[in-house]
Amino acid sequence: MPKPKIKPIPKFASEAAEQAFWATADTTEYFDWSRARRGVFPHLKPTTTPVSMRLPETLLADLKRLANEQDVPYQSLMKVYLAGKP
């Protein structure tokens, strides 16, 4: 069975028009997914959100001491602990 012909991707007047198009379009008509490769974005940083926490002063002091011993900022050490990675 021959492969169906791939349609050209239309030009869009705006990002909103493109979003509306892809919300209903069948991507298999526009892409040959058998040739797709996984994208790698080595320099992409995850979105972060600031949070506020109340901690006992002794806990914060211990955390800062541990961070100082490892020569890292205490917020970075907190992220490591929260992620569960040693």
CORURQUI-V383628 format. One record per backbone hydrogen bond with DSSP energy under -0.5 kcal/mol. CO is the residue of the C=O (numbers start at 1). NH is the residue of the N-H. If there is no record, write none. Layout:
BEGIN
{{CO NH} {CO NH}}
END
This chain:
BEGIN
{{14 18} {15 19} {16 20} {17 21} {18 22} {19 23} {20 24} {21 24} {21 25} {25 27} {26 29} {27 30} {27 31} {29 7} {31 33} {32 35} {33 36} {41 44} {53 55} {56 60} {57 61} {58 62} {59 63} {60 64} {61 65} {62 66} {63 67} {64 68} {65 69} {66 70} {67 71} {67 72} {68 71} {73 77} {74 78} {75 79} {76 80} {77 81} {78 82} {79 83} {80 84} {80 85} {81 84}}
END
